[in-house]
Amino acid sequence: MSEELKKIQVSIQKKIGENIQTTREKKGLSQVDLAGKMMGKFDTTNISRIESGRTNPTLFTLYRISEALEVSLSEIMILS
């Protein structure tokens, strides 16, 4: 992957992570609370990595997070 594409990927990951963190905090949930509300087993360290933009979550993981936060998937994927 070119350096420019990597920068774009990291930028997108960070923005989505920020959106998730902001939404979670607005709802008064901790990372542990969010992990507990998600469908299936999910570790809080993964939520931390996603919120900080250190990992590239799958679409299904983002869907599970949006369901647990009770918001639309598009709401957490807004990049502007």
C-alpha positions as CSV (number, residue, x, y, z in Angstrom):
1,M,0.0,0.0,0.0
2,S,1.3,3.4,-0.9
3,E,2.2,5.9,1.8
4,E,-0.7,8.2,0.7
5,L,-3.2,5.4,0.8
6,K,-2.0,4.4,4.3
7,K,-2.5,7.9,5.5
8,I,-6.1,8.0,4.1
9,Q,-6.8,4.7,5.8
10,V,-5.5,5.8,9.1
11,S,-7.4,9.1,8.8
12,I,-10.7,7.2,8.2
13,Q,-10.1,4.8,11.0
14,K,-9.4,7.7,13.4
15,K,-12.6,9.6,12.4
16,I,-14.8,6.5,12.8
17,G,-13.2,5.8,16.1
18,E,-13.9,9.3,17.3
19,N,-17.5,9.0,16.1
20,I,-17.9,5.8,18.1
21,Q,-16.3,7.3,21.2
22,T,-18.3,10.5,21.1
23,T,-21.6,8.6,20.6
24,R,-20.7,6.1,23.4
25,E,-19.9,9.0,25.8
26,K,-23.0,10.9,24.9
27,K,-25.0,7.8,25.9
28,G,-23.1,7.6,29.2
29,L,-21.6,4.2,28.4
30,S,-18.1,3.0,29.3
31,Q,-16.2,0.8,26.9
32,V,-17.1,-2.2,29.1
33,D,-20.8,-1.2,28.9
34,L,-20.5,-1.1,25.1
35,A,-18.8,-4.4,24.8
36,G,-21.5,-5.9,27.1
37,K,-24.3,-4.6,24.8
38,M,-22.8,-6.0,21.6
39,M,-24.1,-9.1,19.9
40,G,-21.7,-12.0,20.5
41,K,-18.5,-11.8,22.5
42,F,-16.4,-8.7,22.2
43,D,-13.4,-7.6,24.2
44,T,-13.0,-4.1,25.5
45,T,-9.4,-3.8,24.3
46,N,-10.8,-4.1,20.7
47,I,-13.2,-1.2,21.4
48,S,-10.2,0.8,22.7
49,R,-8.2,0.0,19.5
50,I,-11.2,1.0,17.3
51,E,-11.8,4.2,19.1
52,S,-8.2,5.3,18.9
53,G,-8.0,4.4,15.2
54,R,-5.3,1.7,15.7
55,T,-7.3,-1.0,14.0
56,N,-9.4,-1.4,10.9
57,P,-12.7,-2.9,12.0
58,T,-14.8,-5.0,9.7
59,L,-18.1,-3.8,8.4
60,F,-19.8,-6.4,10.6
61,T,-18.0,-5.1,13.7
62,L,-19.1,-1.6,12.9
63,Y,-22.7,-2.8,12.5
64,R,-22.6,-4.6,15.9
65,I,-21.2,-1.4,17.5
66,S,-24.0,0.7,15.9
67,E,-26.6,-1.7,17.0
68,A,-25.3,-1.6,20.6
69,L,-25.2,2.2,20.5
70,E,-28.7,2.3,19.0
71,V,-27.6,4.5,16.1
72,S,-27.5,3.9,12.4
73,L,-24.4,2.5,10.8
74,S,-24.1,5.6,8.7
75,E,-24.1,7.8,11.8
76,I,-20.8,6.3,13.0
77,M,-19.3,6.3,9.5
78,I,-19.7,10.0,8.9
79,L,-16.3,11.3,7.8
80,S,-16.8,15.1,7.6
